[in-house]
């Protein structure tokens, strides 16, 4: 089956424009609801979020999970494959996941930076749909572990290496199911005001930017103690 790049690019462009930045207005409410700092000791923007909205994240299709379903705590990352800070975040999340058996990580796509980001997100969702979360997590760590721009063709090559033929990956990525899944991820980010990448949802708190692995570990520990990211 030949790859129709025009269709792939057009489909990605339609999602990359007009969706991801809708949360900027609602994000004006972000300040410092809880007094938390990043790994360098600087304040981290955060806000308590409506439980009725954060509760809907579990219903999103195509979220990549790592960690036990019955884990005590779930940390959601909203990310863009071409966000430089997301590269550090990917390494830190892998470390947290490996060291904390009571933590579940959920990856939610928010490709707000470029059409290429949306292309890669659609391929990742195709891998999730066809091969499951373990393969999609592997794709995430592989792509964000590489230097340079990440785009659809590069993501397709990585998907092929994981066992999903390029033509099949692109066919799934171009499907209406994947388009709607990605749109719902970006809409959730907008509804929560998560205009920075990466951003996180931990409990009912939204956290803008990547605070670092030690800061995230402190927030997780606090959530377990007092149901807030700072006790």
C-alpha positions as a printed Julia matrix, in Angstrom:
231×3 Matrix{Float64}:
   0.0    0.0    0.0
   1.7    3.31  -1.03
   1.98   6.04   1.57
   0.01   9.17   0.7
   2.06  11.89   2.38
  -0.35  14.63   1.3
  -3.22  13.0    3.14
  -1.1   12.35   6.22
   0.18  15.95   6.34
  -3.25  17.45   5.74
  -4.84  15.36   8.47
  -2.16  16.35  10.95
  -2.35  20.02  10.01
  -6.06  20.07  10.67
  -5.46  19.02  14.24
  -2.43  21.2   14.86
  -4.29  24.41  14.1
  -6.99  25.92  16.23
  -7.16  23.26  18.96
  -4.17  23.21  21.23
  -4.16  26.84  22.32
  -7.8   27.12  23.31
  -6.82  26.76  26.97
  -4.77  29.96  27.2
  -7.64  32.0   28.6
  -8.5   29.46  31.28
  -4.81  29.07  32.11
  -4.75  32.63  33.45
  -5.98  31.14  36.73
  -2.69  29.34  37.26
  -0.59  30.81  40.03
   0.66  28.94  43.08
  -2.29  27.3   44.77
   0.15  25.02  46.6
   3.63  26.17  47.55
   5.85  23.85  45.51
   9.26  24.36  43.93
  11.16  22.71  41.12
  14.49  20.93  41.39
  16.28  24.3   41.25
  14.16  25.75  44.07
  12.01  27.98  41.85
   8.22  28.25  42.29
   6.1   25.97  40.13
   2.8   27.22  38.7
  -0.06  25.01  39.84
  -3.79  25.11  40.4
  -6.53  22.96  41.88
  -8.66  21.64  39.03
 -12.34  20.68  38.94
 -12.7   17.03  39.82
 -15.51  16.64  37.31
 -13.02  17.46  34.52
  -9.97  15.58  35.79
 -12.23  12.58  36.33
 -12.87  12.49  32.59
  -9.21  11.85  31.73
  -9.68   8.14  32.4
 -12.33   8.04  29.67
  -9.97   9.36  26.97
  -9.15   6.83  24.28
  -5.52   6.25  23.41
  -3.87   7.24  26.69
  -0.64   5.27  27.11
  -0.28   3.84  30.6
   2.72   2.33  32.34
   2.36   0.82  35.79
  -0.29  -1.3   37.44
  -3.93  -0.46  36.81
  -4.57  -0.7   40.57
  -1.67   1.63  41.42
  -2.21   4.0   44.32
  -1.36   7.15  42.35
  -1.66   8.18  38.7
   0.41  10.98  37.18
  -0.73  12.26  33.77
   1.73  14.01  31.48
   0.4   16.22  28.67
   3.24  16.44  26.18
   4.43  17.4   22.71
   7.06  15.29  20.94
   8.96  18.44  19.9
   9.01  20.14  23.28
  12.65  20.21  24.48
  11.59  19.96  28.11
   9.59  16.85  27.29
  12.86  15.05  26.54
  14.01  15.52  30.13
  10.52  14.7   31.35
  10.51  11.38  29.47
  13.73  10.3   31.15
  12.47  11.4   34.56
   9.11   9.66  34.16
  10.87   6.44  33.18
  12.96   6.72  36.34
   9.94   7.42  38.54
   7.98   4.57  37.02
  10.83   2.13  37.54
  11.41   3.16  41.17
   7.8    3.54  42.4
   5.66   0.44  42.08
   2.62   2.32  43.41
   2.75   4.87  40.58
   0.94   4.71  37.27
   1.91   7.13  34.5
  -0.52   8.18  31.78
   0.67   9.91  28.61
  -1.76  12.35  26.98
  -0.91  13.95  23.63
  -0.95  17.73  23.33
   0.89  18.51  20.06
   0.6   22.29  20.13
   4.04  23.18  18.76
   3.95  22.03  15.13
   2.32  19.98  12.41
   5.21  17.53  12.77
   4.26  17.03  16.41
   0.7   16.18  15.4
   1.98  13.7   12.8
   4.09  11.91  15.4
   1.21  11.92  17.88
  -1.08  10.24  15.36
   1.53   7.54  14.73
   1.93   7.01  18.47
  -1.83   6.64  18.82
  -1.77   4.11  15.97
   0.89   2.1   17.82
  -1.19   2.29  21.0
  -4.28   1.15  19.1
  -2.57  -1.77  17.35
   0.18  -2.93  19.73
  -0.89  -1.62  23.14
   0.55   0.57  25.87
   3.87  -1.25  26.28
   4.79  -0.6   22.65
   3.49   2.98  22.77
   5.56   3.64  25.92
   8.61   2.23  24.12
   7.93   4.54  21.16
   7.63   7.52  23.52
  10.94   6.83  25.26
  12.72   6.07  21.97
  11.55   9.17  20.13
  12.14  11.53  23.03
  15.55   9.98  23.6
  16.71  11.13  20.17
  18.14  14.51  19.2
  16.49  16.59  16.49
  12.96  17.2   15.29
  10.42  14.4   15.56
   7.95  14.09  12.68
   5.58  11.62  11.08
   8.1    9.8    8.87
  10.52   9.39  11.79
   7.73   8.1   14.0
   6.67   5.68  11.25
  10.22   4.29  11.1
  10.2    3.76  14.85
   6.77   2.11  14.67
   8.06  -0.27  12.0
  10.96  -1.24  14.27
   8.4   -2.11  16.96
   6.59  -4.47  14.59
   3.91  -2.29  13.0
   4.45  -1.98   9.23
   4.69   1.6    8.02
   1.73   1.4    5.63
  -0.51  -0.11   8.3
   0.64   2.45  10.88
  -0.16   5.3    8.5
  -3.53   3.82   7.59
  -4.5    3.64  11.27
  -3.01   7.1   11.96
  -5.16   8.55   9.17
  -8.37   6.99  10.51
 -11.27   8.95  11.94
 -10.89   7.06  15.21
  -7.36   8.38  15.71
  -8.32  11.9   14.61
 -11.06  12.02  17.22
  -8.83  10.51  19.89
  -6.14  13.13  19.36
  -8.7   15.9   19.25
 -10.11  14.73  22.59
  -6.63  14.72  24.16
  -5.98  18.28  23.02
  -9.43  19.42  24.08
  -8.84  18.01  27.56
  -5.55  19.93  27.81
  -7.35  23.1   26.71
 -10.19  22.58  29.18
  -7.64  22.22  31.98
  -5.65  25.26  30.85
  -2.52  23.19  30.28
  -0.95  25.47  27.69
   2.68  24.59  28.53
   4.38  21.35  27.58
   4.96  19.27  29.42
   2.25  19.81  32.03
   0.86  17.36  34.54
  -2.29  16.38  36.35
  -1.65  14.8   39.74
  -4.76  14.18  41.78
  -6.84  17.3   41.21
  -3.82  19.56  40.72
  -2.59  20.92  37.41
   1.16  21.6   37.19
   2.59  23.77  34.42
   6.02  22.85  33.12
   8.43  20.13  34.16
   9.56  20.63  37.77
  12.15  17.83  37.72
  12.22  14.3   39.01
  12.85  15.14  42.67
  10.09  17.73  42.74
   7.62  15.33  41.14
   8.55  12.66  43.68
   7.9   15.13  46.52
   4.51  16.06  45.07
   3.54  12.41  44.7
   4.56  11.72  48.31
   2.55  14.73  49.51
  -0.51  13.66  47.54
  -0.38  10.31  49.29
  -0.12  11.95  52.71
  -2.7   14.73  52.46
  -4.36  14.58  49.03
  -2.53  17.74  47.88
   0.79  18.24  46.11
   2.1   20.12  49.17
   0.97  19.37  52.73
